[in-house]
Amino acid sequence: MDQARQPEQTAEAAPDAPGKPPTAAPAEGTGAATADAATAATAGGPTAFPPRPGALRRPADSTADADTAAAEEARRERHARLDRFQRDPYPLYDRARRTAGLTFVPLLDAWLVARDADIREVLLRPQDFSSAQSLRPDVQPSPAALAVLGGGFAPRPTVVSTDGPAHRRHRAPLNSGLSAARTAALTAYVTQQAERLAEAFAGAVAEHGRADLMAHYARPLPGAVVGRLLGLDPADVPTAVHCSYSAERLLYRPLSEPEQIAAAEDVLALQHLLDRYARDRRARPGDDLITGLVTALAPDAGLGPGPRALTGDQRCELVANLQNLLIAGHLTTTALIGTTVLHLLRHRDQWERLLARPDLIPAAVEEAARYDSAVQGFRRTTTRPVTLAGTELPAGATVFVAYGSANRDPARHPDPDVFDITRARAHARHHLAFGHGPHGCPGSQLARVQLRATLAVFTRRLPGLRLVEGRHVPMRPTLIHRSPEELLLTC
């Protein structure tokens, strides 16, 4: 690969031996085969997958058994190193920002774009940096799991993985369905649900002395809100939330084969649930976002009486886009609720300041989103040879644009490692927690509404809230929905 400099090797991100970025076959858990698996698992479909390295069996002998054991051990070690990095990526971000050019990170199989200015440049050049592989997963599902997924809906591009006219087509109904007016109309419902869930959380704390905020509040609130937005029956929301997490686990966590099969079955169940809703809205339109997507992506041009049934292609596209919207709509906000409360309670002076000055709630939301972003970044793929930050990249190179690193860049944010809810307004909302440019998050205002409602109700109802002493708070090992695995709180 042509390059301006040798990639920096880091303690957690370096391969076993230094060298140039791979230019031939991708490493295990990355590359084209895994990208196809990602599309199939998140959108479903009988996609043909190339065999994984080592998938073709050799005669059973001691050498083959030893090779298999060694490959499995290498896989486990890689995932262990990836977990360590994902639980705390900030030290690597800091080194990358201070290093000239870009840094190649073997664990990500990508060039790390770490500085705020460089990230903004990439996000404003979609013609040069494609989103087609933006959500390439960390693991390759097993053949058995892929066989289950093959019984679902064929994969289709979504708003996350398209650029140009295709992206604008997918984005238009989201802009309408998440407009300022639509968001304002949901605010009363958000407040009602926040009060209800906070009361139940307080009851659990009173009964047991502690309770997990993630399980009792941070997951149910965004699930209920996105269900309302889409037009789901409340009885279907728990299933939709559960299956969404299964889709994420299948692609980003090393699971046993039985666990993979169970997760794949959950993905299929979610696809069939969403397909049922799409077909119902074709026949009986409603005032919800599912109807908006059906109308925009599958317009009914029939000439006869009554609505024309959705075609197979239309159903596949709708399922893919509805599933993407559902997952993005609640997993990200759940993560933000968890990290916001965690850092406010971990920095007790900031919590006390918020109690004394509720008018700081909007600023606290922005600072929490900046300080520890739920979406740490996305991949982009170069469409032609480009030079970025002095590093020459060929066509087809992968970069990881790290929003979380941009939000700790001292060139943009003074004292970036300090959590300060009184940060100057000039800097408070200049973060990239919700992206930037054409792919900026269309639901950012709805997420903010939920975060503000959360802080309002908890500071009023539970001012003595605090972390359970002596309990380490592990972060989920992921760069797309960074949050506490559990957050045990007491009063």
Residue pairs with C-beta under 8 A, 6 or more apart in sequence:
1 20
1 21
1 23
1 394
1 397
2 385
2 392
2 394
3 20
3 21
3 391
3 392
3 393
4 101
4 387
4 390
4 391
4 392
5 100
5 101
5 390
5 391
6 18
6 20
7 20
7 21
7 103
7 104
7 105
7 111
8 95
8 96
8 99
8 103
8 104
9 15
9 18
10 92
10 95
10 103
10 105
12 81
12 84
12 85
12 91
12 92
12 107
13 81
13 85
13 92
13 105
13 106
13 107
13 108
14 106
15 106
21 104
21 106
21 109
21 111
22 109
25 31
25 53
26 32
26 33
26 34
26 109
27 106
27 109
28 52
28 53
28 71
28 74
28 75
28 78
28 140
29 75
29 78
29 79
29 137
29 138
29 139
29 140
30 109
30 136
30 138
31 109
32 50
33 49
33 50
33 52
33 140
34 136
34 137
34 139
34 140
35 133
35 136
35 137
36 47
36 49
36 155
37 47
37 49
37 137
37 140
37 141
37 146
37 251
38 135
38 136
38 137
38 251
39 45
39 47
39 155
39 161
40 47
40 49
40 146
40 149
40 150
40 152
40 155
41 137
41 141
41 149
41 247
41 250
41 251
41 264
41 267
42 135
42 155
42 247
42 251
42 267
42 320
42 323
42 324
42 327
43 153
43 154
43 155
43 156
43 158
43 316
43 319
43 320
43 323
43 324
44 149
44 152
44 153
44 154
44 155
44 267
44 268
44 271
44 316
44 319
44 320
44 323
45 149
45 150
45 152
45 153
45 154
45 155
45 156
45 316
46 150
46 151
46 152
46 154
47 150
47 154
47 155
49 146
52 140
54 67
54 68
54 71
55 143
58 64
75 254
76 254
78 107
79 138
79 139
79 254
81 107
82 107
82 138
82 477
83 477
85 92
85 107
86 475
86 477
86 478
86 479
86 482
87 474
87 475
87 476
87 477
88 475
89 376
89 402
89 404
89 405
89 479
90 404
90 405
90 408
90 417
92 105
92 112
93 112
93 114
93 402
93 404
93 405
93 408
94 408
95 103
96 102
96 103
96 112
96 114
96 402
96 405
97 114
97 115
97 405
97 408
97 409
100 389
100 390
101 389
101 390
101 391
102 111
102 112
102 113
102 114
102 118
102 388
102 389
102 391
102 393
102 399
103 111
103 112
103 114
104 110
104 111
104 112
105 111
105 112
105 400
108 400
109 398
110 379
110 398
110 399
110 400
111 391
111 393
111 397
111 398
111 399
111 400
112 399
112 400
112 402
112 405
113 119
113 122
113 388
113 389
113 399
113 400
113 401
113 402
114 402
114 405
114 406
114 409
115 389
115 405
115 406
115 409
115 411
116 406
116 407
116 409
116 411
116 412
116 432
117 411
117 412
118 388
118 389
119 401
119 402
119 403
119 405
119 406
119 432
119 436
120 406
120 432
120 436
120 437
121 388
122 129
122 380
122 388
122 399
122 401
123 129
123 401
123 435
123 436
123 437
123 438
123 439
124 436
124 437
126 163
126 164
126 167
126 437
126 438
126 439
127 163
127 164
127 383
128 382
128 383
128 384
128 386
129 380
129 381
129 382
129 383
129 386
129 399
129 401
130 163
130 380
130 381
130 382
130 383
131 160
131 161
131 162
131 163
131 167
131 378
131 380
131 439
132 157
132 161
132 162
132 163
132 381
133 161
133 379
133 381
133 398
134 160
134 161
134 378
134 379
134 380
135 160
135 161
135 378
135 379
135 480
136 379
136 398
137 251
137 252
138 251
138 252
138 253
139 250
139 251
139 252
139 253
139 254
139 255
141 149
141 250
141 251
141 260
141 264
142 257
142 260
142 261
144 257
144 260
144 261
145 250
145 257
145 260
145 261
145 263
145 264
146 264
148 261
148 264
148 265
148 268
149 264
149 267
149 268
151 268
152 267
152 268
152 271
152 272
153 271
153 275
153 315
153 316
153 319
153 320
154 316
155 316
155 320
156 316
156 317
156 319
156 320
156 321
157 166
157 170
157 320
158 170
158 320
158 321
158 324
159 167
159 170
159 171
159 174
159 321
159 324
159 325
160 324
160 328
160 378
160 439
162 169
162 170
163 438
167 438
167 439
169 296
169 297
170 297
170 321
171 438
171 442
172 296
173 289
173 292
173 293
173 295
173 296
173 297
174 289
174 325
174 442
174 443
175 442
176 182
176 292
177 229
177 289
177 292
177 293
178 229
178 289
178 442
178 443
178 445
178 446
180 445
182 229
183 445
183 446
183 449
186 225
186 228
186 229
186 446
186 449
187 449
187 453
189 225
189 228
190 221
190 225
190 449
190 450
190 453
191 453
191 457
193 220
193 221
193 224
193 225
194 221
194 450
194 453
194 454
194 456
194 457
195 457
197 216
197 217
197 220
197 221
198 217
198 454
198 457
198 458
198 461
198 462
199 461
200 216
200 217
201 211
201 213
201 216
201 217
201 462
202 461
202 462
202 491
204 211
204 216
205 211
205 462
205 489
205 490
205 491
206 491
209 490
210 468
210 488
210 489
210 490
211 488
211 489
211 490
212 486
212 487
212 488
212 489
213 337
213 338
213 341
213 487
213 488
213 489
214 334
214 338
214 483
214 484
214 485
214 486
214 487
215 486
217 337
217 454
218 334
218 337
218 338
218 341
218 483
218 487
219 241
219 330
219 334
220 241
221 333
221 334
221 337
221 450
221 454
222 329
222 330
222 331
222 333
222 334
222 337
222 450
223 237
223 238
223 240
223 241
223 330
223 334
224 234
224 237
225 329
225 330
225 333
225 446
225 450
226 325
226 326
226 329
226 330
227 234
227 236
227 237
227 240
229 288
229 289
229 329
229 446
230 277
230 288
230 289
230 290
230 322
230 325
230 326
230 329
231 277
231 281
231 286
231 287
231 288
231 289
231 290
231 291
232 240
232 277
232 290
236 273
239 269
239 270
239 273
240 270
240 273
240 326
241 330
242 266
243 266
243 267
243 269
243 270
243 273
244 270
244 323
244 326
244 327
244 330
244 331
245 331
246 262
246 263
246 266
246 267
246 270
247 263
247 266
247 267
247 270
247 323
247 327
248 327
248 331
248 478
248 480
248 481
249 255
249 259
249 263
250 260
250 263
250 264
250 267
252 478
252 480
253 477
255 263
270 323
270 326
271 319
271 323
274 318
274 319
274 322
274 323
274 326
275 315
275 318
275 319
277 290
277 322
278 290
278 293
278 294
278 298
278 310
278 315
278 318
278 319
278 322
279 309
279 310
279 315
281 288
281 290
281 291
281 294
282 294
282 298
282 300
282 307
282 308
282 309
282 310
283 307
285 291
285 294
285 295
289 325
290 322
293 318
293 321
293 322
293 325
294 310
294 318
297 314
297 317
297 318
297 321
298 310
298 311
298 314
298 317
298 318
300 307
300 308
301 308
302 308
310 318
328 441
328 443
329 443
329 446
331 481
332 374
332 375
332 441
332 443
332 447
332 481
333 374
333 443
333 446
333 447
333 450
333 451
334 481
334 483
335 374
335 476
335 481
335 482
335 483
336 368
336 369
336 374
336 433
336 447
336 451
336 483
337 450
337 451
337 454
338 483
338 484
338 487
339 368
339 371
339 372
339 374
339 482
339 483
339 484
340 364
340 365
340 368
340 369
340 451
340 454
340 455
341 454
341 458
341 465
341 487
341 489
342 372
342 467
342 473
342 484
342 487
343 350
343 368
343 371
343 372
343 419
344 350
344 351
344 354
344 364
344 368
344 421
344 455
345 351
345 465
345 466
345 467
345 489
346 467
347 419
348 466
350 364
350 419
350 420
350 421
351 465
353 360
353 421
353 422
354 360
354 361
354 364
354 421
354 455
354 459
355 459
355 463
358 456
358 459
358 460
360 421
360 422
361 452
361 455
361 456
361 459
362 448
362 452
363 421
363 422
363 423
363 425
363 428
364 421
364 455
365 448
365 451
365 452
365 455
366 423
366 428
366 429
366 431
367 419
367 420
367 421
367 423
367 428
368 419
368 421
368 451
369 431
369 433
369 434
369 451
370 407
370 413
370 428
370 431
370 433
371 407
371 408
371 419
372 404
372 482
373 403
373 404
373 407
373 431
373 432
373 433
373 482
374 433
374 481
374 482
374 483
375 403
375 433
375 434
375 435
375 441
375 479
375 480
375 481
375 482
376 402
376 403
376 404
376 479
376 480
376 482
377 400
377 401
377 402
377 403
377 404
377 405
377 479
378 400
378 401
378 403
378 439
378 480
379 398
379 399
379 400
379 401
380 398
380 399
380 401
381 396
381 397
381 398
381 399
382 393
382 394
382 395
382 396
382 397
382 399
383 395
384 395
385 392
385 393
385 394
385 395
386 392
386 393
387 393
388 399
393 399
403 432
403 433
403 435
404 479
404 482
406 412
406 431
406 432
407 413
407 416
407 431
407 432
407 433
408 416
408 417
409 416
410 416
412 427
412 430
413 423
413 427
413 430
413 431
414 424
414 427
434 440
434 441
434 444
434 447
435 441
441 447
458 465
462 491
464 491
465 489
465 490
465 491
466 489
466 490
466 491
467 473
467 487
467 488
467 489
467 490
468 488
468 489
468 490
471 488
473 484
473 486
473 487
474 484
474 485
475 482
475 483
475 484
475 485
476 482
476 483
476 484
476 485
